[in-house]
Amino acid sequence: MRVAFSSSISGQKLLQCNAPTSRADRAVGLRVCAIKDGAVLDRKLRVAVIGGGPSGACTAETLASGGVETFLIERKLDNCKPCGGAIPLCMVDEFNIPAEIIDRKVTKMKMISPSNREVDVGKTLSETEYIGMCRREVLDAYLRDRAKSNGATVYNGLFMRMEKDGPEGGYTVHFNSYEEGGKVGKPQSIKVDAVVGADGANSRVAKEIDAGEYDYAIAFQERIRIPDDKMAYYMDLAEMYVGDDVSPDFYGWVFPKYDHVAVGTGTVINKSGIKQYQQATRDRSKVKTEGGKIIRVEAHPIPEHPRPRRAQGRVALVGDAAGYVTKCSGEGIYFAAKSGRMCAEAIVAGSKNGTRMVSEQDLNVYLSKFDTKYWLTYKVLDILQKVFYRSNPAREAFVEMCESEYVQRMTFDSYLYKTVVPGNPLDDAKLAFDTLGSLLRGNALRQGAKTVSFGSKQPEKVAA
Ligand SMILES: Cc1cc2nc3c(=O)[nH]c(=O)nc-3n(C[C@H](O)[C@H](O)[C@H](O)COP(=O)(O)OP(=O)(O)OC[C@H]3O[C@@H](n4cnc5c(N)ncnc54)[C@H](O)[C@@H]3O)c2cc1C
């Protein structure tokens, strides 16, 4: 028999609903009733955000500021995400990142070809333009704290699983809470109306909604503390190495951090060779990093494309969990933060500031806006990777092309401001001609003709 009751979490009164009948419900202590999409609520909409990286923190901040009762669950509050930590200027502006979060302002990017030809990129930057370099442990903690100060409840917990409470019901989210310390954690559950999966490349939320798999690259990185005189060289400079030795399909990097450099590389097509590519990246940068001490070794998957499904019911994926890293540059921080914010904005708008039940349709609004805004950026970078990272002659042509100030301006504008900048038709024609010349000189077209395909698809949208 079912009887009406009310309950509370963190002192918050919940709506009247049926008493828990199952053992699981009794353990949780309350139910979130079956409520139709769009129905008016007599409490705030409740959303759990799983994962407190840039995507989760930005989702939680926007939800909490928009009137939604928000629970952010992060397994490790001092998490040090393996990452180069490079962020574009638009991230600093749009997400109000304070100066102290940026370790280094890079204004010179050295592109280094397979034959060690060096081209300095950055000549076209104005005095106020730069690539921000940050440590993820610092950036993520700052964004999470900001979500908390805007009203999100932050739990230190490992999300385990969730279940749906009937066709129009909410979700019971189970996690191991580390709030009381200890390594094992204490099982805890909360009832929510919707869930945002921001739990990165190995997302458990994605598995829960059968979101499907994606191809991924494995990226390896060593953080190296180098002598002061060597660090001075990297003060405002980063390096990108290309060549079969450092990666068959990506690039090797040396990025400066606060008091050390991050040296790394990645690959999709030969993951078992990653250590050999890392050694080659170390060897190529050896003169400049000699005498350094390795202070951290880290590796992590990088998604190659969006998952086949990114929303189901009242559950949506954002950031790496959804698969939003660009090809060619391997950039994901901005897209993680942005997708989190866009998803939260759709929930806030759809629920009229947390006063109505949100629907799958609202989540599809987020997907459709994100795809419309960024599809071209992903597409262009995908093509660039296919054309220029496929053989050493093509990579030589790529580095040669970077000499052009026009190319530098276009590249930086696209990266820093996340717009595919329309060029000047005359300069575009000259660029096409020069590129073809570079490719022909390196005999690159013939070598890679069999492997290039321009047929990659637009990220799939979830059916309404
Ligand atoms: C080596 C490397 C270098 C990179 N360099 C750059 C770069 O220079 N610039 C750039 O823009 N991008 C870079 N990227 C990509 C970038 O790191 C990601 O795109 C970005 O971190 C995605 O953010 P996110 O919040 O979606 O996921 P993540 O940053 O992965 O955050 C996920 C969070 O969820 C938590 N979590 C996971 N599972 C659970 C669970 N079950 N319960 C609770 N919490 C959980 C994790 O602890 C983590 O804090 C790099 C990636 C790698 C691997």
The ligand as an ORCA input file, in Angstrom:
! r2SCAN-3c Opt
* xyz 0 1
  C      47.590     14.425    -21.785
  C      46.455     15.346    -22.196
  C      46.743     16.649    -22.566
  C      45.693     17.539    -22.890
  N      46.008     18.841    -23.173
  C      44.999     19.725    -23.397
  C      45.288     21.110    -23.562
  O      46.437     21.561    -23.484
  N      44.253     21.966    -23.800
  C      42.958     21.518    -23.871
  O      42.056     22.325    -24.118
  N      42.665     20.212    -23.704
  C      43.640     19.309    -23.439
  N      43.326     17.994    -23.200
  C      41.892     17.588    -23.180
  C      41.257     18.016    -21.837
  O      42.039     17.541    -20.770
  C      39.819     17.487    -21.715
  O      39.135     17.724    -22.907
  C      39.081     18.152    -20.548
  O      39.705     17.859    -19.331
  C      37.631     17.694    -20.479
  O      37.024     18.216    -19.306
  P      35.822     17.414    -18.590
  O      35.404     18.236    -17.434
  O      34.820     17.040    -19.599
  O      36.484     16.037    -18.102
  P      37.655     15.808    -17.071
  O      38.556     16.971    -17.035
  O      38.215     14.476    -17.380
  O      36.905     15.777    -15.663
  C      36.121     14.691    -15.279
  C      36.009     14.738    -13.763
  O      35.106     13.718    -13.359
  C      35.634     13.052    -12.237
  N      35.083     11.702    -12.269
  C      35.319     10.729    -13.181
  N      34.611      9.631    -12.876
  C      33.902      9.936    -11.763
  C      32.979      9.201    -10.965
  N      32.638      7.933    -11.254
  N      32.439      9.807     -9.880
  C      32.765     11.091     -9.564
  N      33.644     11.823    -10.284
  C      34.195     11.245    -11.367
  C      37.147     13.118    -12.427
  O      37.822     12.970    -11.200
  C      37.323     14.487    -13.058
  O      37.540     15.492    -12.107
  C      44.349     17.079    -22.890
  C      44.071     15.757    -22.542
  C      45.106     14.890    -22.178
  C      44.771     13.488    -21.772
*
